[in-house]
């Protein structure tokens, strides 16, 4: 394919992905206040952690759990933002497939198999991280709201609360992809289990530092939950890398390549062979010029 063909292919793949995300955004915008098939509305789902606070710590002007709207059209923009997020999540298999379909012509069959595996587990890990964040938010809010005692109650604005929720869900979801990237690097031969075993203390410490910086809240619950989950996933990733390295070592041993690295040069004499430089006798002529 020429460069122009690649650009046309990219435009087509992006168009399909954006179209489905927009369709999902429209569905999410409607779902925010409507309850299809008896499901709870998105507004109720997002308000769940806030409404889990004790009544004396949150705003309940009409006897119901509500957020504040301080700007005109604030709710409309929030519904748009939530709708886009829902569209990107609901139709993630579609745009991930479009991404994979664009790059797959340049991959080998083995690499295509790894790409499909990566997309599958990346989706599962992202959802798992978002679910963990959702159940951590009530504890985090309760901790932060409890500092004021009975002198304060938590009256959050819709914009700040929804942004906090979406940011926390995205951070947890993306963070759960780190161990998967580690496994893929091991498959590619960039990282080995021995290196992970030597660096595990520093890597676990780095995960705790990352969790402390990445979590948007100032509570210890979000940080500890994220760091503990990432540490367990790192342990699981290290065990997978260990199993892969052992299978790889057995395969090299069966082929008689034990101790030879993939990037190690073969045992070829780099010196040039010696040539016979002894001057030879001049050729004899038969007298004919």
N, C-alpha and C positions, 0 to 999 in steps of 0.2 A: 504494500500500500504506500502511496505517496503521502507527503505531508498534508496536502489538501484533503486527501481521503481520510486521513486520521482526524483532521479538524472537523470534517463533516460527521464522522462517526462520533466524535466527542460531543458535538452539538446535538446529535440525535439522542445520545445517552443522557445528557444533561436535561434535555427537554422532557424525556419520559420521566426521569426522576423528579424534576420540579413539578410536573403535572400531577403526579400521584401525591406529592407532599401537599400541594394546594388543595387537592380533593380531601385529604386527611385533615387539613386545617379547617376546611368548611364543616366537616363532620364534627371536629372537636369544638368549633365555635357553637354549633347547635347543641352538642352534648353538654356544654357547660351549664345550661339551665334546664335542659330536657332530660328525661329519664327513659331512654328506649329499652324495651323488653324488660321493664321492671328493674333495670340496673340503677344504682345511685348516680346522680349527676356528678360531673367533674367538679362543680363548685362544692358539693358536699364532701367529695373525696379530698380535695385540697384543704378544706376547712377542718377536716377530721382532727389533725394534730392540735390545732388551736382550740377547738371545742373540747378537747380532752382535758384542758386546764380546769382547775376548780372554778366554780361560778364566781367566787369572790375575787379571783385574779384576772378575769377577763370582762370584756364589755358585753352586756346583755340588755340593751335598752328596751326591747319589746318582749323580754322573756325568752329570746332565742339568741343563739350565738351568731354574731355579725361582725364584719370588719368595717372600718371607716373609709369613706370616699371623700377626699379632700380637694379633688380637682375635677372640673368638667370632663366628661368622656373618659375618665380614668378606668372605669369598669370595661368600657368598650375596647380600649387598648389592651387591657389585661386579658380579655377574652380572645383577642387576636393573638397575643403572645402564647397563651395556653393552647390555643388551637393549632398554631404552627408546631409547638412542641409535641402535641399529640399526633399530628400528621407525620412528623419525622419518625416517631416511635412506631406507630401503627404500620406504616408502610416502609419501615427500615429494610425488610427483606427485598423490596422492590428496588430501592436505590442502591443497596449493597450489591444486588445482582447486576445492576447496570454498571456499577464500578468494576465488578469482577469481569463482566462481559467485555468491557473496553480493554482491560489489560491482559485477558487470557490468551489472545492470539500470540503474544510474545513470550508465553510461558511453556515450559515442557510439561508433559503429562503428569509427572510427579509433582511439579510445582502447582499445577492446577488442583490436584487433590489436596495439597496443603492449603491452598487458598479457600477452597470450600470448607475445610475443617476450621480454618481460622474464622471465617464469617459466621459459622454455626456457633462456635463456642464464644465468640465475641458478643453475639446477641444475648446468649444466656447469661454471661457474666455481667453485661451492662444492666439487664433487668434485675439480676440478683442484687447488684449494688444499689440500684434505685429503690428496691423494696426494703433493703436494710435501712437506708436513709429515711424512708417514710416512717418506719417504726421507731427510729431514734429521735425524730423531731419532737414528739410529745415530752420525752424526758428532758431534752435540751431546753425547750421552752419553759417547762416547769422549773428547771434549775435557775434559768435567767430571770424568770418572773418572781421567784421566791426571795430575791434579795431585798425587795421593797417591803416585805412583810405585809401587814394589813393597811399600811399607809398608801399603797399604790395598787392599781389594777392595770392589766395589760390591755391597752386599746390600740391594737396595731392597725395601720392603714393597709388597704388592700394591695397597693403597689409594692410596699416594702415586704409584706408577708409573702405574696406570690413570688416575687423575685428571689426571696430567701429560699423558698421551697424549691423552685426550679433550679437554682444554682446548686443547692445541696444534692438534689437528685442527679444532676449532671456530673458533679464532682465525684460522688460515690460510684456512679456507673462507669465513668472513664477510668477512675483509679483501679477498678477491678480488672481492667485490661492489662495492667502492668505484668502480672505473672504469665499471661498468655504470650505477651511479647517476648518474655524471657525464654519460654519454651521454643518459640519460633526461631529465636537467635541461636539456641542450642541445636536445633535441627539444621540450621544453616552453617554450623561449625564455627560460629563466632564466639560462643560462650560454652565452656565445658563444666561438668559437675565438679571437677576438682577445684576450679577457680571459685565456684559458688561456695564450696565447702570452706575454702580458705578465707573468703570475704564475708561469710554469713553474719558475723557480728556487726561489721560496718554497714552491711545492707539492711539489716533489721533496724539499726539505729537511724539510717537514712529514711526508712519507711515511717518511723515515728516522727521524724522532723518534717517529712512531707505532709503527713496527716495534720500536724499542728499548724502548718502554713496554709494548707489547702482548704480546710474546713472554714466556712464563712462565719459560723457562730463562735462565741467566746466561751463556750461551755466545754467541760472535759469529756462529756458523754460522746459527742460526735467524734472528737479526736481519738479517744480510746477505742471506740467501736471501729473506726476506719483503720487505725493502726493494727489492732488485733486481727481484723479480717484480712488485711494485706499480709500480715506475718504468716497466718495460716495458709493463705494462697501461695505465698513464697515457698513455704515448706513443701506443699504439694507440687509446685513447679520444680523444685530441686529434686524431689523423688522421681518425677517423670524424666528429668534430664539424666539422672543416674541410670535409670533403666535403659534409656536410649544409648548412653555411652557404653554400657555393658554389652548391649547387642552389637553395637558398632565394633567394639574390640574383638568380640567373638568372630565376627565376619572377617575382620582383617587377619585374625589368627588362622582361620580356615584357608585364607588365600596366601598364607605365608608372608604377610606384611606386618607382622607384629613389631611394634616399636618404630614403625615408619609413619611419619605424619603426612597428612594430605598435602601440605605445602613444602615438604622436605624434598630436596633435589635427589635424583637418583644417583647411584654410585657409578658415575662415569668419570674416567680419567680426563681431567680438564686440560692436561698438557698435550701439546701436539706431538705426534709420533716423529721419531728421528729419521731423517732422510739421508740417503747415501750421497754425500757431497764430494766424493773422490772424482777428480777430473778424468774424463774418459779420453781415449786416444782419438785424434782427429780422423775422420773418415778417409779412406783411401780412394783416389780417383783412378780411373782406367786410362787417363791421358787424353780423354776427349773433353775439350773446353766448349 
